[in-house]
């Protein structure tokens, strides 16, 4: 049985261990230590970063790093050869930002039923819940493996590496903060960048130059049209529920050097949503073609998230829904996510996968990030039920 107080204390420990993407070693070591204290087999895993980067299917990355370190905890099953279950959670977090926090970002403070701090909801709460669920389940039929991975925030390199090492699983549940929606579909998300050249001239002789900003604007408007086309007649029923299932955003623009000089260069970076069922290569090619019509060449940088889904009728999804219903009193709503996640790395290997976890994603990556203690405990209890019934 899950011990709520011990669970929340471990969540506090995890939040107090800074693990910004690229520097996850201390958190991996803490996770393994707490897993062993709970009676699980545990191992800190140091991946061969160069080999992972050369592997087919390499998902990209954005944060600088010199190592790739995760951890694995195992509750051994009572029936060798029975299918194995994975709980997958990421131990990296985004930076704390520059705003003032009421509760310090690495404090792990408890206040009025919440735990505060960077990564509390995204997703150290889920990692702690999965760990305590695995520890609480008695005599599972097959192994229950908690895979704690780095580098999710910048593309999923950690889970990719973990699956290169071990992909012998019959199901995976990820405790992302879904507010107890059962997510079994996710959009793809591809990061792109481009440079628009121009010709410099004095502002008083503007016509002698060619503004890179003026050249970029028609392309920006064309991106809006491309986004509308992506979201016309959305096929997947779980994605149709969103107002904008597949967003296309330019999130950074830098152009010009001086107020009285015609800008000779503009740089931009953006993110392309990829519909479920669309190959990543096809999505890239369509945007490359659009950019080429405007004289722009794109580069595809950073995280490259393919879309993915698991059939809601799959027995694993139905088992997770039933376990959640026992805890919550009603079945969780099925949903699709407009963001990329590690879910697609499991689905690519034919492993049924879903996401379900606490509420609070609206606080993720923001100031005074927090998670409700009751949600964390309920997540752990749901995961324990899933593990208890898996392989029966």
N, C-alpha and C positions, 0 to 999 in steps of 0.2 A: 504494500500500500504506500502511496506517495505521502511523504512527510512534508506538509506545506511549509513549516518554518525552516526546515533544512533546505528546501528548494529555494526559498527566497534569500536565505543567507548565501547560498552559492551564486545566485544571480547577482547579489551585491558584490561578491568577490570578483565575479567576471567583469562587471562594469568598472570596478576599481583597477582593473588591469588594462591600461590603454593598448589598443591593438589596431591602430590606423593602418589601412591597406598598405602592405609593403613591410610591415613590422609586426608580424603576428606570433613570433616565436614564444614570447613570454606567456601569451594566452594559451597557446597549444600545450605548453608545459603545465600550466595551471589546470587546464581541462583534464589532462591525463592524470594528474595528481588527485584531483577530486574524484575522478572515475575509480581509481584504485581504492580510495577511501570508502567509496560506496560499494565495494566488493566486485567491481568489474575488472576484466582484463583490459589493460590500456597500453597504448604505444604512441609516442611522439614520432611522426613520420617526416623525414627530410627528403623531399623529392629532388630528383636530378633536374634542376631548372633548365639547363641547356637541352636535355633530352626531351623535356615536355614541350619546349618551344619549337623543336624540330618535328614533333609528332604530327601525323596527318589529323586534320580537324582542330588544330590549335586555335583556341577561341579568341586570341588577342588579349591585350592588357594595356593599362594606361599608367598605373602608378609605378614609380621606379622601385626596383627591388634587386637584391643580390642573393636572395634565398627564397625558398617556398616551403613553408613548414606548417603542417597540420597535425591532427591527432585522430586516433580511432579508439573507441571503447566497445567492448564486446560482452554481452550476456550470452553465455554458451547455452545452446539448446539441449534438450534431453533426448532428442531423436536425431542422431547423425544422418546426414543426407537429406533432411527435411529442408525445403526452400528457406532461404535466409531473407530477413527483412532489414532494410536500412532506414534509419532516420538521418537526414542530412541537414546540417545547419552551418552557416558561415560565421567565423570568429573574427573577421575583419570588420572594421567600422569606418565611417567617414570621419574627417577631422572635426574638431569642436567648433570651428568658426570663430568669428571675431566679436560676436555680440556678448553682452553680459548675461550670465545665467543666474537665476535665483538660487538654484542648487548647482554647485560646481559640477562641471561636465564629467569628472571622474570620481564623483563622491559616492555614487550608489546609495544616496540618501533615501530613506523611507519616510513618507509623509502622506497622511490621509488616504492610505490604501494604495499608494503608488510607489514604485521604485524609479528614481530619477538618474539620468546620466546618459552620456553618449553610448549608443548601442543597446540601451536598455530594452527598447522594443524591436530594434533592427540590428541583430536579432539574437542578442545574448539571452533574452527571456526564452526564446524558442530552444536555444542550445541547452540551457539549464533544464527546461521542461523535458526535452528528449532524453537527456542524461538520467534524470531522476525516474522517468518512466521505464527506461531499460533496467535500472537498478531495482525498481519495485516489482517488476513482473517475475513471478515465481515459475520456474521450470517451463519456459517457453519450448515449444516443440523444435523450432529451428533457432539458429543464432539470431540475436537482435544486435545490430551493429550501428553505433552512433558515429557518423562520419563528420568530424568537425573540420571544416575546410577554410583556408585563406582565400583571398583574392576574388570573392564574389562581386564586390562592389565595382570592380573594374573589368569584369568580363567572364568570370567563372573559371579561371585558370586552376584554382585549387580543386574544385570538384572534377574538372577534366582530368587532372593528374591522379586524383584518387581513383577514378574509374579506369584509367589506364593500368593502375596497379591491381585493382580488384573490382570486377563488375558482375560477380556471381550472386545476383540478388533477384528475387522474384517480385519485389515491390519496394517503393521508396515513398516516405512521407516527409515533407519539408515543413517545419513550423514557422514559416514566414508570417508576419502580422496581417492576417486576412480578415480580422473581426469575425472569425468562425464561419466565414464562407468557405465552402469546399471548392477550391480552384483546381480545375483539371484541364485548363486551356490557357495558353499565354501567347501574346503577340511576340514577334521578333523585334529586335532593335539593333540597328547598325549605325555606328558612328562614322561620319565622313568629314572631310575637310577640303578646302579649295583656296586657290589664290586667283584673284582677278587683276591682271596687269593694266596699267594706264600709261600716260605720258605726262610728265611733270611740266609745269609752266607757271609763270607768275600769274597771280589772280587777276591783275590788270590786263593780262593778255590770255584770258581763259580759253579763247577759241584756238590758241596755238597748242594747247594741251589736250589730253583726253582723260577724263575723270574715271578712275577705277570704280568710284562709288556709283556714278551714272551707269556704267556698264553692268554693275551688279544688280541694280534695282529690278530690271526686267526679269532676271533669273529668279530673284526672290519672289516676285509675283507668280512666276511659273511654278514655283514650289507649292504655292497655295493651291493652284489648279491640280497639281499632282496629288496633293493630299486629298482633295475632294474626290478624285478618281479612285484612290485607294479605298475610300470609305463609302463608295457607292455600291449598293447591293451586297452588303457584307453577308457572306455565306454561312459562317459558323454561328449557330444559334446562341451560344453563350457570349459571343463577342457582339452580337447585334444589340444586346442590352445596354451597351455603352454609347454615350452621345458621340464620342470620337474614339473608335476602337484602335485605329492605327495612326497616331499622330506623327507629323513631320515637322520638325522644329529646327530652326537655326538659332543656336543658343549663344554664339559668340561671333561678333563682327568687329574687326579692327581695320580702320582705313585712314589714310592720310598721315601727314607728318607736321603740317603747319597750316594755320588758318588762312594764310594768303598764298598758298601754293596748290595748284591743281594736283589732286592725289594720284600718285603713280602706282599704288598698290593697295589692295584690300584683301584681307584674310578672313575666312569664315569657317566655322565648325558647326556641325549639326547632327541630328539624330533622325534616322528614317525608321518608321514603323513598318513591320513586315507582316502581311496577313497570313493567318494559318493556312497551310497548304501551298504557299508560294515558296519556291526554293530561294535561298539566300542569293545565289548567283543571278537568278532572274531579277530579283529586286534591285541588286546593284546595277545590273546592265541597263535597266529602265531609267534609273537616275543618271547613270553615266551618259546615256544617249541624250537625255534632256539637257544636261550640263554642256555637252559637246555642241548642241545647237546654239548655245550662247557663248561659244568659244572658251569654255571653262573645262579644265581637267580636274576630276575629283581624285582624292586619295582616301582609302578606307582604313581608318586608324582606330586604336582602342578596342573596346569590347565589341564583339560581333555575336549577337544573340539571335539564334534561329528561332522561329516560332515552333510551337509544339502543343500537342494535346493528348489526353488519354480518354478513351471512350467512357462517358459517364455510366454506361451499363456494365463496364468491366467489373468482375467480382471483387477486385481490390478496392475500387471506388465505392462499391456498395457496402463493403465491410467497414471502410472508414466512416461512411455516412451513418451506419448502424451504431458504431462505437460512439460517435459524436452525439447521436440522438439519445443514447443511454445517459450521457453526462448532462446534456443541455436541455433535455425534455422534448426536443423535436429535431427532425433531421435538418442539417445545415443546408442553406440554399446553395445550389450549384452555381458556379460563376466562372468567368474568364477574366484574365488579367491583361491590362493594356501595356504592361511592362515586361521586359525580359527577365529571366531568372535562371537559376541552375536546374530547374525542372526539365529544360529542354535537353540537357546533357544526359539525363537518365532516359528520357523518351527516345533519344537518338539511338540508344543501345537496346531498345525494345523492352525496357523495364517500366511497367506501369507506375506512374508517379502522380502525386497530387500535393497541394499545399493547403495547410490549415493551421491557424494559430490565433494568437490574441489580437485584440483591437489596438488601435493607436498609431496606425501607419501615418496618419496626418501629422504626427509629431516626429516622425523619422527624419533624420538629417537636419533637424531644426534645433532651435534653442530650447532648453528645458525639456528635452526628450524624456518620455516617461512611459511606463507600462503599468496597468492595473494588476495588483498582486493576485486578485481572484481569477483574472484571465490566465495568468501564468499557471496557476494550480489546475484550472480546468483543462488547459492544454496538456499538461502532464498526465492527467487522469484519462483523457481521450487516447493519448498515445499508449498508455499502459494497456488500455482495453484492446487497442489494435494489435499490440504485440502478443497479448494473451491469446487472442483468437486466431492469429496468423498461422497458416499451415495446418489448421485443424481439419 
